[in-house]
Amino acid sequence: MFGILGLGFLLGMQHALEADHIAAVSSIAARRSRVGDIVRHGLTWGLGHTLTLFAFAGAALLLGFVIPEHVARPLETAVGIMLVGLGAHVLWRLWRDRVHFHRHGHDDGTIHIHAHSHAGETQPHARAAHAHAHIQSSGFRWRTLLVGLMHGMAGSAALLVLAVSQAASPAIGIGYVALFGIGSMIGMAVLSMVIAVPLVVSARWLTWANRGLQGVVGVVTIAIGVTTIVETTFG
């Protein structure tokens, strides 16, 4: 029994390191500049992932209901679409907040050229924008939770097969899923700290490098999303 439960915890940590999970959390963390905030996003993703696993695993172990293949594949495709959307959002934010130059003249013939960015202009006033940003950083991370919920739905089929086949009772099966979820939360929290270091350092001292990292995250996330769509649709 302890061997099965320990296996669930270790597989949960390994599960957090899958490419689509890394891409999703990285795209969400790309706009953040604090380590604690990025780690909380990772933990929130793990929470959503675990909640969905509990729902589906409980149905499988107690009611004998397992996600059929013809339902699991569309869910994987939906994850791919979600990743494309997350990556595209990162690139769109980069484009919107880009620094560009304005040229204007005065009545006396003087011409000025100055740099300008539209970052933070989603609200009509600077104070409203600051309040909005504060709410986003201190409130619950609902979008990250939804991403975790979607990943849990799409990735639960294989877990359920293993849990049902190895568990001697529903209680052990639920314990397996619980430790799997805890392992995935810890794994994603550790991974988030690794992701946070270059993002935070570059955001504070190397703006060009931070924007480059965000661009890479956006492109890679889109690439993984497209690959997932192709594999689940035509594979």
Secondary structure as UniProt FT lines:
FT   HELIX           2..15
FT   TURN            16..17
FT   HELIX           19..29
FT   TURN            30..31
FT   HELIX           35..63
FT   HELIX           69..96
FT   STRAND          99..105
FT   TURN            107..108
FT   STRAND          111..117
FT   TURN            119..122
FT   HELIX           126..138
FT   HELIX           142..166
FT   HELIX           170..205
FT   HELIX           207..234
//
